[in-house]
Amino acid sequence: MSAPSEGARAALSTDLADGEWHRLHPLTPLLRGGIFLIAIIGFVIANLRERVVDLFLIAVSPGTPIDADDFDGDPVSLLVRSGNVGWGLLAILVLLLLLLGGFFLSWRLHTFRITSEAVEVRSGIVFRSHRSARLDRIQGISITKSLIPRLVGAAKLEVSVAGQSASVQLSYLQGRLADALRADILRLASGVKAAKARAAAPEGAVTDAPEPAPLAAAAAAPGDPAATPAGTTAGNGHGDGLVQRRVDEFLAPELDPDLAPPESVVHIPLGRVIGSSVLGGSTLALLIFAGVIAWGLTSGSAWVLFSFVPAVIGVVTYMWSRITKSLRYSIAGTPDGVRVGYGLLSTQNDTLPPGRIHAIQVGQPLLWRPFGWWTVRINVAGQTVSASGDAQRRSLVLPVGTIADVRRVLGLLLPDASDDVLDRLTTTGMVGAGGDDAFIGAPKAAAWLRPFSWRRTGYAIADGVVLFRGGVVWRSLVLVPLARTQSVALHLGPLRRMLGLALVRVHTVMGPITPTLPVVARGDAEACVEQVAAGAIEWARLDASDHWGGARAD
């Protein structure tokens, strides 16, 4: 796989992390709302095209008799009848100028800056807003390149931080500038510059926070076209060069091969993506809806069409969206965290820094079992438990993969866990049942509460990770790093007390995963709670993942 070409790596500016205020891509107002306005204008013109033609015919032939019945009271006809065509054109011109002026002011007043402590964004014309994302609370950085912005080489960068609705968006930036700026933000957040400053300072000296280095020095290698001086434009300046750069950006790989070793990259074949979508719950819903519609047509119940045809369209749209968003899906380990990317015409990639993953769930639906396919989800700070498309997408790091793929992904998400533990406990937790020595299982009394899944229910603790397994129809294995654990609870209801059982729940940040051990012997539950509580304190004390860059610098 070749390295990105010169046209794809070119950038307009390389001095965005200097602590000064900068503006976004000049086409930002058009990309954020102007395209919608152009569509409305086009719709209006298309519907009034006959009147527009009549207007110009009348303008060149003022003596032509006009039949008032031909106008039907539409605005163009009324302007012609009242003789205010000139005023109407002037009003349209003033309106366009006001819109262009608003777009210009919106762009001028929408600025951002990157300091050694935060990412800040100021925006608004009438009502001003100032949003700030602290670097030490960053949970991930996402870059989205939708189809239309990609045509002009623009991308949206979103910085996710802990807390609800606390993300900061930079939309839009030059595409390659977004990639380089992400690297610089992560470098600042990792503490690498602070570590270098401390190492260079004399012993006992007090050092101030270092000034952020220009993006060119941090992100571009010698000879890299991205290292052009600030304010200059890379490229040859000809139209052919611009077109070639856009083509190179469309054809370039989502992940620069220099950032991740090939053995850490996990890809999903197209056939597996389609097969997993067809064998999902959406297909069952589609078959049920289709049967109801067929019954309605044969029985003459027309109301069925109005009720279920939109539902069928929605299910088909969801399945198609799932397939298209899984195209070119890849998961890889980079120096600044796990990179998850996907998309064909519109692409998106998320970078999850080390230490930001609070829980992992490996799951397998019943229909996937003959093929050995699994899915992996995560909890990160700032997520919600909602079923919205955005929340589901951010929590999904492996849509469908084999056991080997799952092991590689878990190795990326849990870099401190040993390979032996990952291989042994992961395999046993995913496909094993009672009777093994790796997991502490539930007693036979648990069959009263979990008649089908009690044999698979169990827990294990190793290498700073607590694992809960369970489920029969939907197999599940939940892994929680002890360093990320917030609390652990033991629940004893009247029925569980009578059976000598207990429920254990490990609390993490809010997300789609709730680590729970529903049934286990009371003595084992108490031992689990004690081990998790003590391990959480010890591993949190040893955890240095928040300063992964500083560790590399040392």
C-alpha positions in Angstrom: 0.0 0.0 0.0 1.6 3.3 -1.1 1.9 6.3 1.1 -0.5 9.2 0.5 0.3 11.3 -2.6 1.5 14.9 -2.5 -1.8 16.3 -3.6 -3.7 14.4 -0.9 -1.3 15.6 1.8 -1.1 19.2 0.9 -2.5 21.8 3.4 -3.3 25.5 3.3 -2.0 26.4 6.7 0.1 24.6 9.3 0.0 27.0 12.3 -3.2 26.1 14.1 -1.9 25.0 17.5 -0.1 28.1 18.4 -2.6 29.4 21.0 -4.0 32.1 18.7 -7.5 32.4 17.3 -8.0 31.0 13.8 -11.0 30.9 11.4 -12.5 27.9 9.7 -12.7 26.9 6.1 -13.9 29.8 4.0 -16.8 27.7 2.6 -18.0 26.8 6.1 -21.2 28.9 5.9 -22.1 27.4 2.5 -21.5 23.8 3.8 -23.4 24.4 7.0 -26.5 26.0 5.6 -26.0 27.6 2.3 -26.6 24.4 0.3 -30.0 24.1 1.8 -30.7 27.7 0.9 -29.6 27.1 -2.7 -31.9 24.1 -2.8 -34.9 26.2 -1.7 -34.1 28.9 -4.3 -33.9 26.2 -7.0 -37.2 24.8 -5.9 -38.9 28.2 -6.0 -37.4 29.0 -9.5 -38.5 25.6 -10.8 -42.0 26.1 -9.7 -42.2 29.7 -11.1 -40.3 29.1 -14.3 -43.3 29.9 -16.5 -43.9 33.2 -14.7 -40.2 34.0 -15.0 -40.3 33.5 -18.7 -43.5 35.6 -19.0 -41.7 38.3 -16.9 -38.9 38.6 -19.4 -41.2 38.4 -22.4 -43.3 41.2 -20.9 -40.1 43.2 -20.2 -39.1 43.2 -23.8 -42.6 43.7 -25.1 -44.3 46.2 -22.8 -47.2 46.7 -25.2 -48.3 43.1 -25.2 -51.8 42.8 -23.8 -52.1 40.9 -20.5 -55.0 38.7 -19.5 -55.5 39.0 -15.7 -56.9 35.5 -15.6 -53.6 34.1 -16.5 -51.9 35.1 -13.3 -53.9 33.3 -10.6 -52.5 35.7 -8.0 -48.9 34.3 -7.9 -46.2 36.8 -6.8 -44.6 37.2 -10.2 -47.9 37.9 -11.8 -48.9 40.4 -9.1 -45.5 42.3 -9.6 -46.1 42.5 -13.4 -49.7 43.7 -13.0 -48.7 46.4 -10.5 -45.7 47.5 -12.5 -43.3 46.9 -9.6 -41.0 44.4 -11.4 -38.0 46.6 -10.7 -38.7 46.9 -7.0 -39.2 43.1 -6.9 -35.8 42.5 -8.5 -34.3 45.1 -6.1 -35.8 43.3 -3.1 -34.4 40.0 -4.3 -31.0 41.5 -4.7 -31.1 43.1 -1.3 -32.1 39.8 0.2 -29.3 38.0 -1.5 -26.8 40.6 -0.3 -28.1 40.3 3.3 -27.7 36.5 3.1 -24.2 36.8 1.8 -23.4 39.4 4.4 -24.8 37.0 7.1 -22.7 34.1 5.8 -19.6 36.3 5.8 -20.2 37.6 9.4 -20.9 34.0 10.5 -17.6 32.9 9.1 -15.7 35.9 10.5 -17.1 35.5 14.0 -16.7 31.7 14.1 -13.1 31.2 15.4 -11.2 28.6 17.4 -7.9 28.2 19.2 -5.8 25.3 20.5 -3.9 26.0 23.7 -1.9 23.7 26.0 -5.0 23.3 28.2 -8.1 23.4 26.0 -9.8 23.6 22.6 -12.0 26.7 22.5 -14.6 27.8 19.9 -16.4 31.2 19.7 -19.4 31.6 17.4 -22.6 33.5 16.9 -23.7 36.9 15.4 -26.5 38.1 17.7 -26.1 35.6 20.4 -22.5 34.8 21.1 -21.3 31.4 22.5 -17.9 30.3 23.8 -17.3 26.6 24.2 -14.2 25.0 25.7 -13.0 21.4 25.9 -10.3 20.7 28.4 -7.5 18.5 26.9 -7.3 16.3 30.1 -11.0 15.4 29.6 -10.9 14.5 26.0 -12.5 11.1 25.3 -12.0 10.9 21.6 -11.6 12.9 18.4 -13.8 12.2 15.3 -13.2 13.4 11.8 -16.2 13.3 9.4 -15.8 13.8 5.7 -19.3 13.9 4.1 -19.7 13.6 0.4 -20.3 17.3 -0.5 -17.6 18.7 1.9 -15.2 16.1 0.5 -15.7 17.6 -3.0 -14.2 20.8 -1.8 -11.6 19.1 0.4 -13.3 20.0 3.8 -13.9 17.9 6.9 -15.5 18.2 10.3 -13.5 17.6 13.5 -15.4 16.9 16.7 -13.7 16.7 20.1 -15.6 14.6 22.6 -15.1 15.3 26.3 -16.5 13.8 29.4 -20.0 15.1 30.2 -23.3 15.2 28.3 -23.5 17.6 25.3 -20.0 18.8 26.0 -18.4 18.1 22.6 -16.8 20.8 20.6 -17.1 20.9 16.8 -14.8 22.5 14.2 -16.8 22.4 11.0 -15.3 22.8 8.6 -11.5 22.5 8.2 -9.3 21.7 5.3 -9.3 17.9 5.1 -5.6 17.3 5.7 -5.4 20.1 8.2 -8.1 18.2 10.3 -5.9 15.1 10.3 -2.8 17.0 11.4 -4.7 19.1 14.0 -6.1 15.9 15.5 -2.6 14.6 15.9 -1.5 17.8 17.6 -4.4 17.9 20.0 -3.8 14.4 21.0 -0.1 15.1 21.4 -0.9 18.0 23.7 -3.5 15.9 25.7 -1.0 13.1 26.2 1.4 15.3 28.1 4.4 14.6 25.8 5.4 18.3 25.7 5.1 18.7 29.4 7.3 15.6 29.9 9.9 16.9 27.5 9.9 20.3 29.2 10.4 18.7 32.6 13.2 16.5 31.3 15.0 19.5 29.8 14.6 21.7 32.9 17.4 21.8 35.5 16.8 19.8 38.6 14.6 21.7 41.1 13.6 24.3 38.5 9.9 25.2 38.1 8.8 25.1 34.5 5.8 26.8 33.1 3.5 25.0 30.7 5.2 24.9 27.3 3.8 26.8 24.4 2.2 24.6 21.8 4.4 24.0 18.9 3.3 24.9 15.4 1.4 22.2 13.7 4.0 22.0 10.9 6.8 21.1 13.2 4.8 18.4 15.0 2.8 16.8 12.2 5.0 17.1 9.1 8.2 15.3 8.3 11.0 17.0 6.5 10.1 17.3 2.8 6.4 16.7 3.6 4.2 19.1 1.5 2.2 19.7 4.7 5.2 21.7 6.0 4.4 24.7 3.8 4.7 28.0 5.6 1.6 29.4 7.3 -0.6 31.4 4.9 0.7 29.8 1.8 -1.2 27.5 -0.5 0.2 24.1 -1.4 -0.1 22.8 -5.0 0.7 24.2 -8.4 -2.2 26.6 -8.4 -3.7 25.1 -11.7 -7.1 23.6 -12.0 -5.7 20.3 -13.0 -3.7 20.2 -9.7 -6.9 20.9 -7.7 -8.8 18.2 -9.4 -6.0 15.8 -8.9 -5.8 16.6 -5.2 -9.6 15.8 -4.8 -9.2 12.6 -6.7 -6.2 11.6 -4.6 -8.2 12.3 -1.4 -11.0 10.1 -2.5 -8.7 7.2 -3.4 -6.3 7.6 -0.5 -6.6 5.0 2.3 -8.5 6.1 5.4 -5.6 5.3 7.6 -2.0 6.3 6.8 -0.1 3.0 6.7 2.8 4.8 8.5 0.6 5.3 11.6 -0.2 1.7 12.4 1.6 -1.6 11.7 -0.3 -3.9 9.3 -0.7 -6.6 11.9 -2.8 -4.3 14.1 -5.3 -3.4 11.4 -8.6 -5.3 11.4 -10.7 -5.2 8.2 -14.2 -6.5 7.5 -14.9 -8.3 4.2 -17.9 -7.1 2.2 -19.6 -10.5 2.2 -19.5 -10.6 6.0 -21.0 -7.2 6.3 -23.9 -8.1 4.0 -24.4 -11.5 5.6 -24.4 -10.1 9.2 -27.0 -7.4 8.2 -29.2 -10.0 6.6 -29.0 -12.3 9.6 -29.8 -9.5 12.0 -33.1 -8.7 13.8 -34.0 -6.2 11.0 -34.5 -9.1 8.6 -37.0 -10.8 11.0 -38.9 -7.5 11.3 -38.9 -7.1 7.5 -40.3 -10.6 7.0 -43.0 -9.9 9.6 -44.0 -6.6 8.0 -44.0 -8.2 4.5 -46.3 -11.0 5.7 -48.7 -8.4 7.2 -48.7 -6.4 4.0 -49.4 -9.5 1.9 -52.3 -10.4 4.2 -53.7 -6.9 3.9 -53.6 -7.0 0.1 -55.3 -10.4 0.0 -58.0 -9.4 2.5 -58.6 -6.0 1.1 -57.5 -4.1 4.2 -56.1 -0.9 2.7 -55.1 0.5 6.1 -52.3 -2.1 6.3 -50.5 -0.4 3.5 -50.5 3.0 5.1 -49.4 1.5 8.4 -46.7 -1.0 7.4 -45.2 0.2 4.1 -43.5 3.2 5.8 -42.1 0.7 8.4 -40.7 -1.5 5.6 -39.1 1.5 4.0 -37.6 2.4 7.3 -36.2 -1.1 8.0 -34.7 -1.3 4.4 -33.2 2.1 4.8 -31.6 1.1 8.2 -30.2 -2.1 6.7 -28.8 -0.2 3.7 -27.3 2.4 6.0 -25.7 -0.3 8.1 -24.1 -1.9 5.1 -22.8 1.3 3.5 -21.4 2.6 6.8 -19.5 -0.7 7.3 -17.8 -0.4 4.0 -14.0 0.1 4.3 -14.4 -0.5 8.0 -11.0 -0.7 9.8 -9.8 -0.8 13.4 -6.1 -0.2 14.1 -3.8 0.8 16.9 -1.9 4.1 16.5 0.6 5.8 18.9 -2.3 8.0 20.1 -5.0 5.4 20.6 -7.4 3.1 18.7 -8.5 4.4 15.3 -11.9 3.3 14.0 -12.8 4.3 10.5 -15.5 3.5 7.9 -17.4 4.8 4.9 -17.1 4.9 1.1 -18.3 8.2 -0.3 -18.8 9.8 3.1 -16.1 8.7 5.6 -15.6 9.0 9.3 -12.9 8.0 11.7 -12.7 8.1 15.5 -9.6 8.1 17.6 -10.0 6.8 21.2 -6.9 7.8 23.3 -5.6 5.2 25.8 -7.4 5.0 29.2 -10.7 6.3 27.8 -12.5 2.9 27.5 -14.5 2.0 30.6 -16.3 -1.2 29.5 -16.2 -3.6 26.6 -18.9 -6.1 25.5 -18.4 -9.0 23.1 -21.7 -10.3 21.9 -23.1 -12.9 19.5 -26.7 -13.2 18.2 -28.1 -16.7 17.7 -28.2 -16.4 13.9 -24.5 -15.5 13.8 -23.4 -18.6 15.7 -23.0 -21.0 12.8 -20.6 -18.5 11.1 -18.6 -17.7 14.3 -19.3 -13.9 14.1 -19.1 -11.5 17.0 -19.6 -7.8 17.7 -17.8 -5.5 20.1 -19.2 -2.4 21.8 -17.6 -0.1 24.4 -18.5 2.5 27.0 -16.7 5.8 26.9 -17.3 9.0 29.0 -19.8 11.3 27.3 -21.9 8.6 25.8 -25.6 8.2 26.4 -27.8 5.1 26.7 -30.1 6.4 23.9 -30.7 4.3 20.9 -30.0 7.1 18.5 -27.9 6.3 15.4 -25.0 8.5 16.6 -24.9 6.9 20.0 -25.0 3.4 18.5 -22.3 4.2 16.0 -19.9 5.7 18.6 -20.2 2.6 20.8 -19.6 0.1 18.1 -15.9 -0.6 17.4 -16.3 -4.0 15.6 -19.6 -4.5 13.8 -18.9 -8.1 12.9 -15.7 -10.2 13.2 -14.3 -13.6 14.0 -12.9 -14.8 17.3 -9.4 -13.9 15.9 -10.6 -10.4 15.1 -12.1 -10.0 18.6 -8.8 -11.0 20.2 -6.9 -8.4 18.1 -9.5 -5.7 18.9 -9.3 -6.6 22.6 -5.6 -6.4 22.4 -5.9 -2.8 21.1 -8.5 -1.8 23.7 -6.7 -3.5 26.7 -3.0 -3.0 25.9 -1.9 -3.8 29.5 -3.5 -7.3 29.6 -1.3 -10.2 28.8 -1.8 -12.2 25.6 -2.2 -15.4 27.5 -5.0 -14.0 29.6 -6.7 -12.5 26.6 -6.6 -15.7 24.6 -7.6 -18.0 27.5 -10.2 -15.9 29.2 -11.6 -14.5 26.0 -12.1 -17.9 24.4 -13.6 -19.4 27.6 -15.8 -16.4 28.2 -17.1 -16.3 24.7 -17.9 -19.9 24.0 -17.3 -21.7 27.3 -19.9 -22.9 29.9 -19.8 -24.3 33.4 -17.2 -26.8 34.5 -14.1 -24.9 33.5 -11.5 -23.5 35.9 -11.1 -20.1 34.3 -14.4 -18.6 35.5 -16.2 -18.9 38.9 -19.7 -20.0 37.9 -23.1 -20.0 39.4 -24.5 -22.9 41.6 -27.4 -25.1 40.5 -29.8 -23.1 42.6 -29.3 -20.3 40.0 -31.4 -22.4 37.6 -34.5 -21.2 39.4 -33.8 -17.6 38.2 -31.8 -18.3 35.0 -33.0 -21.7 33.8 -31.2 -21.6 30.5 -28.1 -19.4 31.0 -27.0 -20.3 34.6 -24.3 -22.7 33.3 -22.7 -19.9 31.3 -23.0 -17.3 34.1 -19.7 -16.6 35.8 -16.9 -14.1 36.5 -13.1 -13.9 36.4 -10.5 -11.3 37.4 -7.0 -11.2 35.9 -4.5 -8.5 34.8 -6.5 -5.7 36.1 -9.7 -6.7 34.2 -12.9 -8.2 35.6 -14.9 -10.3 33.2 -18.6 -11.2 33.3 -20.0 -13.8 31.0 -23.6 -15.0 30.4 -26.4 -15.5 27.9 -27.5 -18.4 25.7 -29.5 -16.9 22.9 -27.3 -13.8 22.9 -23.9 -14.8 24.2 -22.2 -12.0 26.0 -18.8 -11.3 27.6 -18.3 -8.0 29.4 -14.8 -6.8 30.3 -14.2 -3.8 32.7 -10.7 -2.4 33.4 -10.4 -2.1 37.1 -8.7 1.2 36.8 -11.8 2.6 35.2 -14.2 1.2 37.7 -16.2 3.8 39.6 -17.9 1.5 42.2 -19.2 -2.0 42.7 -22.4 -3.1 44.4 -23.9 -6.4 45.7 -27.7 -6.8 45.6 -29.6 -9.3 47.8 -33.3 -9.5 47.1 -35.6 -11.8 49.1 -35.7 -14.6 46.5 -31.9 -14.5 46.0 -31.3 -14.6 49.8 -33.6 -17.6 50.0 -31.6 -19.4 47.3 -28.2 -18.3 48.7 -27.5 -16.1 45.6 -26.6 -12.5 45.0 -26.3 -10.0 42.1 -23.1 -8.1 41.4 -23.0 -4.9 39.4 -19.9 -2.9 38.5 -20.6 0.8 37.9 -18.8 2.6 35.0 -19.7 5.7 33.0 -23.1 5.9 31.3 -23.3 3.9 28.1 -25.0 1.0 26.4 -23.1 -1.6 28.6 -24.2 -2.3 32.2 -21.7 -4.8 33.6 -23.9 -7.2 35.7 -23.5 -10.7 37.1 -27.1 -11.6 37.7 -26.7 -14.8 39.7 -23.8 -16.1 41.7 -23.3 -17.8 45.1 -23.4 -15.3 47.9 -19.9 -16.1 49.1 -18.5 -15.8 45.6 -20.3 -12.5 45.1 -18.8 -11.1 48.3 -15.4 -12.2 47.3 -15.9 -10.7 43.8 -16.9 -7.3 45.4 -13.9 -7.3 47.6 -11.5 -8.2 44.8 -12.9 -5.6 42.5 -12.9 -2.8 45.1 -9.3 -3.5 46.2 -8.2 -4.0 42.6 -9.8 -0.7 41.4 -7.8 1.2 44.0 -4.5 -0.5 43.2 -4.8 -0.3 39.4 -6.1 3.3 39.5 -2.9 4.2 41.5 -0.7 2.5 38.9 -2.6 3.8 35.9 -0.6 6.3 33.7 -2.7 6.0 30.5 -3.8 9.6 30.7 -0.2 10.6 29.9 0.6 8.1 27.3 2.7 10.6 25.4 4.7 11.5 28.5 5.4 7.8 29.1 6.8 7.5 25.5 8.9 10.6 26.0 10.5 9.2 29.2 
